[in-house]
């Protein structure tokens, strides 16, 4: 196999496996009622100050309508709390319940373990080069996303 074929095979396998392995690692008996996507919504909400729907949707690159569907499910399952703003009742603030915070921390632990596993056999120069290469890949994906965005035609 040439370099392009090897790189393609590795990238395709990585993208597929990361989602599959993450799903298996984070969906435990305690969190068996949520999906990987739910967990990423929980991650976007975070454990800091409550956020509004628009900021969460923007972080996830989804519409507020799409996020509302996921949010309804997470509220029903007890992971998320919705509260109206005190100053402006039209604004809805989202925060994690105690159960949501436990799920958030469980997910964060998976990511800490992932990073440690990647770093353990790399020296400082290899780590720097890996970060540079992945940053370039991330930039390429973000540019592709902009090119394919429905707002591009506007």
C-alpha positions as CSV (number, residue, x, y, z in Angstrom):
1,X,0.0,0.0,0.0
2,X,1.2,3.5,-0.7
3,X,1.1,6.4,1.8
4,X,-2.2,7.7,0.6
5,X,-3.9,4.3,0.9
6,X,-2.5,3.7,4.3
7,X,-3.5,7.2,5.5
8,X,-7.0,6.8,4.1
9,X,-7.4,3.4,5.8
10,X,-6.1,4.8,9.2
11,X,-8.3,7.9,9.1
12,X,-11.5,6.0,8.1
13,X,-10.9,3.4,10.8
14,X,-10.1,6.0,13.4
15,X,-13.2,8.1,12.7
16,X,-15.4,5.0,12.9
17,X,-13.7,3.4,15.9
18,X,-13.6,6.6,18.0
19,X,-17.4,7.0,17.9
20,X,-18.0,3.2,18.5
21,X,-15.5,2.9,21.3
22,X,-16.6,6.2,22.9
23,X,-20.2,4.9,22.8
24,X,-19.3,1.7,24.5
25,X,-17.1,3.4,27.1
26,X,-19.5,6.1,28.2
27,X,-22.8,4.3,28.0
28,X,-22.7,2.4,31.3
29,X,-25.5,0.9,33.4
30,X,-25.9,4.3,35.1
31,X,-26.1,6.1,31.8
32,X,-27.8,3.5,29.6
33,X,-30.7,5.7,28.6
34,X,-28.6,8.2,26.6
35,X,-26.8,8.2,23.2
36,X,-23.4,9.5,22.2
37,X,-25.1,12.5,20.8
38,X,-26.9,13.1,24.1
39,X,-23.5,12.9,25.8
40,X,-22.1,15.6,23.5
41,X,-25.0,17.9,24.3
42,X,-24.3,17.4,28.0
43,X,-20.7,18.2,27.3
44,X,-21.7,21.4,25.4
45,X,-23.9,22.5,28.3
46,X,-21.0,22.0,30.7
47,X,-20.8,22.4,34.4
48,X,-20.3,26.1,34.5
49,X,-22.9,28.8,34.4
50,X,-26.3,28.0,32.7
51,X,-26.3,28.6,28.9
52,X,-29.0,29.7,26.5
53,X,-30.1,27.4,23.7
54,X,-28.6,29.6,21.0
55,X,-25.1,29.3,22.5
56,X,-25.3,25.6,22.9
57,X,-26.7,25.1,19.4
58,X,-23.8,27.2,18.0
59,X,-21.2,25.2,19.9
60,X,-22.7,21.9,18.5
61,X,-23.2,23.4,15.0
62,X,-26.9,22.5,15.0
63,X,-30.1,24.5,14.8
64,X,-32.0,25.5,17.9
65,X,-34.9,23.4,16.6
66,X,-32.7,20.3,16.4
67,X,-31.2,21.0,19.8
68,X,-34.7,21.4,21.3
69,X,-35.6,17.8,20.4
70,X,-32.4,16.5,22.1
71,X,-33.0,18.9,25.1
72,X,-36.6,17.7,25.6
73,X,-35.4,14.1,25.8
74,X,-32.6,15.0,28.3
75,X,-35.0,17.0,30.5
76,X,-37.4,14.1,30.5
77,X,-34.6,11.7,31.5
78,X,-33.4,13.9,34.3
79,X,-30.0,15.1,32.9
80,X,-30.9,18.7,32.2
81,X,-32.7,21.5,33.9
82,X,-34.5,24.3,32.0
83,X,-35.2,27.6,33.6
84,X,-36.6,30.9,32.4
85,X,-34.6,34.0,32.8
86,X,-35.4,36.2,35.7
87,X,-34.9,39.5,33.8
88,X,-36.3,38.2,30.4
89,X,-38.8,35.4,30.7
90,X,-38.4,34.6,27.0
91,X,-34.9,33.4,27.5
92,X,-34.5,29.8,28.6
93,X,-31.3,28.8,30.4
94,X,-30.0,25.3,30.4
95,X,-27.9,23.6,33.1
96,X,-27.1,20.1,34.1
97,X,-28.9,18.3,37.0
98,X,-26.9,16.3,39.4
99,X,-27.3,13.2,37.2
100,X,-26.2,15.3,34.2
101,X,-23.1,16.4,36.1
102,X,-22.2,12.8,36.8
103,X,-22.6,12.0,33.1
104,X,-20.5,15.0,32.2
105,X,-17.7,13.9,34.5
106,X,-17.9,10.3,33.3
107,X,-17.5,11.5,29.7
108,X,-14.6,13.9,30.7
109,X,-12.9,10.9,32.4
110,X,-13.1,8.9,29.1
111,X,-11.4,11.9,27.3
112,X,-8.7,12.2,29.9
113,X,-7.9,8.5,29.5
114,X,-7.9,8.9,25.7
115,X,-5.4,11.7,25.9
116,X,-3.1,9.9,28.3
117,X,-3.2,6.8,26.1
118,X,-2.1,8.9,23.1
119,X,0.6,10.8,25.0
120,X,2.2,7.9,26.8
121,X,4.4,6.6,24.0
122,X,5.2,10.0,22.4
123,X,8.2,12.2,23.1
124,X,7.8,16.0,23.2
125,X,8.7,16.4,19.5
126,X,6.3,13.7,18.4
127,X,3.6,15.2,20.5
128,X,4.2,18.7,19.0
129,X,4.1,17.2,15.5
130,X,0.9,15.2,16.2
131,X,-0.8,18.4,17.5
132,X,0.3,20.3,14.4
133,X,-1.0,17.6,12.1
134,X,-4.3,17.2,13.9
135,X,-4.7,21.0,13.9
136,X,-4.3,21.1,10.1
137,X,-6.8,18.3,9.8
138,X,-9.3,20.1,12.0
139,X,-8.8,23.3,9.9
140,X,-9.5,21.4,6.7
141,X,-12.7,19.9,8.2
142,X,-13.9,23.4,9.4
143,X,-13.2,24.8,5.9
144,X,-15.2,21.9,4.3
145,X,-18.0,22.5,6.8
146,X,-18.2,26.2,5.8
147,X,-18.1,25.3,2.1
148,X,-21.0,22.9,2.6
149,X,-23.0,25.2,4.9
150,X,-26.5,26.2,3.7
151,X,-25.5,29.8,4.6
152,X,-22.7,29.7,2.0
153,X,-25.2,30.4,-0.8
154,X,-26.6,33.5,0.9
